[in-house]
Amino acid sequence: MLPDLNPELTELGNRNLLRRLRCVDRTGGTIVSVEGRECVLFCSNDYLSLATHPKLGKAASVAIDTYGASSVASALICGHTAAHEQAHEHIADLLGTEGALSFPTGYAANLGAVTALVEKGDTVYSDALNHRSLIDACRLSRADVQVYRHGDVTHLADLLSRTQGTGRRMIVTDGVFSMDGDLAPLPDLVDLADRSEAILLVDDAHATGVFGPTGGGTPDHFGLASRVDVITTSASKGLGSFGGYIAGSRSLVDLILNKAATYIFTSALPPQSCASTVAAVNLVRDEPWRRERLLATAVTLKSRLRAEGFETLDSGSQIIPLVIGDPAHTVDAAERLFERGIFLLGIRPPTVPQGLSRLRLSLMTDHTDEQIDQTVGALVEVKQELEI
Ligand SMILES: Cc1ncc(COP(=O)(O)O)c(C=O)c1O
């Protein structure tokens, strides 16, 4: 019998941690309608404004005409198609790796990659601010997990030198951190991984298509594409499509497709998602102005917000945190922005640590200068009203 769950819900409410769903009607671009109110969207992961691009929609509808609406089985049964092959080739090409493999989501890709590579007796070194999917992946692997302070390579080096067992060692990090918007110190991490004979896995979900001269993400940005052993990513963010991917050497791909439970025991990604990802990768290659404009807007906006007294942490990306601290103030600020036609979310524990509740602004290529001005104006007003 299901116990009474209401006290738990009430308790979450009392702590200002209760979440609720809102229907967001997307009409395309940067304007949405939320519960009848038209707003500028500032919490989408569609960074390059590709989700509504006609080429992605067209590619998906051709794939549905060809394959139907479903993948109909797991990849190793009969769910793998030419659309998957093409997506694998395009993602590998974009990320500069020998091969790639699709998963239903980025979450599943992380679970699959980590559990296929390490197990009990091995050690994983995990950045303290890694995404929840990497945290769960580490737990599920049953390897010993050593958490290093966020971005702190000295702490990581210390942990690596103090924990030299006989098993495999693997360092796992986000490329761009989803809540702080800062970049992992990849140059130091690749050196450390080499010296310690550790595998390096980078979850580049928020960087693929956005960072690097060719849009290959943080390894491309730092000129280190050939030195990162495993890249995981999501096509559901900058690429405006859907699905998760792992990329690396041919043997890595072969091992993962033979071992990862989240690849073997789940339905393959639907072909239409593969087709729209192929279209997105082509646009990333052909239209570098999308990422250039996005990152240039992010730099200008951050300096304006810092000048107004906002705490934006070390964000070096299109994700801009505005730390408020208290969850109640954060929810209040998000609500006041909503009333002013700005839609973004207050992020609270457990998504971020206690005391670091924040507004999280995520930019899109198609945000106009007027929308950015409107948002800065609204944020400054709310800051004054709440004295935060
Ligand atoms: C850093 C990071 N990795 C992985 C994921 C999961 O990706 P997906 O949404 O495709 O499951 C997310 C998404 O929220 C993320 O922020």
The ligand as a Gaussian input file, in Angstrom:
#p B3LYP/6-31G(d) Opt

LIG

0 1
 C       26.001000      17.954000     -18.288000
 C       24.835000      17.128000     -18.719000
 N       25.047000      15.852000     -19.088000
 C       24.037000      15.068000     -19.497000
 C       22.757000      15.516000     -19.544000
 C       21.654000      14.596000     -19.963000
 O       21.360000      14.794000     -21.302000
 P       19.909000      14.368000     -21.841000
 O       19.011000      15.521000     -21.531000
 O       20.107000      14.123000     -23.296000
 O       19.537000      13.143000     -21.089000
 C       22.477000      16.829000     -19.181000
 C       21.086000      17.352000     -19.303000
 O       20.401000      17.785000     -18.548000
 C       23.527000      17.647000     -18.738000
 O       23.293000      18.889000     -18.333000

